[in-house]
Amino acid sequence: MKSLLPSLKERKRYIVFEVLSSVAFKEDEVSEAIMQAMHTYVGDLGMARAGLQFPKWKENKGIARVNHTSADLLKASFTFINSIKNKRAIVRSLGTSGILIKAQKKYMAG
């Protein structure tokens, strides 16, 4: 089977985010809260188009992979998160990159 041409492939962005809270959360708790907030903001069709995934998690920082057209929608949906598992928390974006390795080196180091 032939591979897709580069012009037909989905372009993706890696958004590095940080959870600000006095409590430490697990990766699945944070990803559930982000997905719920984004689903509330953009609905089923927007979620399907975004292709949201969470490839990396380290302490209170993580990386979300999303379609390039939905990167701003994901960042906007972070504002709707004010608690995770009934504990006060804020999720904020640290930066965006088109390459996973660059996102890790630049935003998650330190």
C-alpha positions as CSV (number, residue, x, y, z in Angstrom):
1,M,0.0,0.0,0.0
2,K,1.3,3.4,-0.9
3,S,1.8,6.1,1.7
4,L,-0.1,9.3,1.5
5,L,1.3,12.3,-0.2
6,P,2.5,15.1,2.1
7,S,-0.2,17.4,0.9
8,L,-2.9,14.9,1.9
9,K,-1.6,14.2,5.4
10,E,-3.1,15.9,8.5
11,R,-1.0,18.7,9.8
12,K,-0.7,18.6,13.6
13,R,0.4,21.0,16.4
14,Y,1.8,20.0,19.7
15,I,0.5,22.3,22.5
16,V,2.4,22.2,25.8
17,F,0.2,22.9,28.8
18,E,0.7,23.2,32.5
19,V,-1.7,22.4,35.4
20,L,-1.5,24.9,38.2
21,S,-2.9,23.4,41.4
22,S,-1.9,22.6,45.0
23,V,-2.8,18.9,44.3
24,A,-0.9,16.6,41.9
25,F,-3.1,15.0,39.3
26,K,-2.7,11.9,37.2
27,E,-2.5,12.1,33.4
28,D,-5.9,10.5,32.8
29,E,-7.6,12.9,35.2
30,V,-6.2,15.9,33.4
31,S,-6.8,14.6,29.9
32,E,-10.5,13.8,30.9
33,A,-11.0,17.4,32.1
34,I,-9.4,18.8,28.9
35,M,-11.5,16.6,26.7
36,Q,-14.7,17.5,28.6
37,A,-14.0,21.2,28.3
38,M,-13.2,21.0,24.6
39,H,-16.3,18.9,24.0
40,T,-18.4,21.5,25.8
41,Y,-16.8,24.3,23.7
42,V,-16.8,22.8,20.2
43,G,-19.2,19.8,20.3
44,D,-19.0,16.3,18.7
45,L,-18.0,17.5,15.2
46,G,-15.3,19.8,16.5
47,M,-13.8,17.0,18.6
48,A,-13.8,14.7,15.7
49,R,-12.0,17.3,13.5
50,A,-9.5,18.1,16.2
51,G,-8.2,14.6,16.7
52,L,-7.1,15.4,20.2
53,Q,-4.4,13.1,21.7
54,F,-2.1,13.3,24.7
55,P,1.3,11.8,23.8
56,K,3.4,13.0,26.7
57,W,3.0,13.7,30.5
58,K,5.6,14.7,33.0
59,E,4.7,15.9,36.6
60,N,2.4,18.8,36.1
61,K,3.1,19.4,32.4
62,G,1.8,17.6,29.3
63,I,1.6,17.8,25.6
64,A,-1.6,17.7,23.6
65,R,-1.5,16.8,19.9
66,V,-4.3,18.4,17.8
67,N,-5.1,19.3,14.2
68,H,-3.5,22.6,13.1
69,T,-7.0,24.2,12.6
70,S,-8.1,23.3,16.1
71,A,-5.1,24.5,18.0
72,D,-6.7,27.8,19.0
73,L,-9.9,26.0,20.0
74,L,-8.0,23.8,22.4
75,K,-6.2,26.8,23.9
76,A,-9.6,28.6,24.3
77,S,-11.1,25.5,26.0
78,F,-8.4,25.6,28.7
79,T,-10.2,28.7,30.1
80,F,-13.3,26.6,30.9
81,I,-11.3,24.4,33.3
82,N,-11.5,25.6,36.9
83,S,-11.5,22.3,38.7
84,I,-10.3,18.8,38.2
85,K,-11.9,16.0,40.4
86,N,-13.5,18.7,42.5
87,K,-10.1,20.3,43.3
88,R,-9.3,23.8,42.1
89,A,-7.0,23.8,39.1
90,I,-6.0,26.0,36.2
91,V,-4.7,24.7,32.9
92,R,-2.6,27.1,30.8
93,S,-0.8,26.9,27.5
94,L,3.0,27.2,27.6
95,G,3.7,27.1,23.9
96,T,2.9,25.5,20.5
97,S,5.2,23.6,18.1
98,G,4.8,21.6,14.9
99,I,7.4,19.0,16.1
100,L,7.1,16.9,19.2
101,I,10.8,16.8,20.0
102,K,11.0,20.6,19.8
103,A,8.0,21.0,22.1
104,Q,9.6,18.7,24.6
105,K,13.0,20.4,24.6
106,K,11.8,24.0,24.6
107,Y,8.8,23.9,26.9
108,M,9.1,20.8,29.2
109,A,12.8,21.1,30.2
110,G,12.9,22.4,33.7
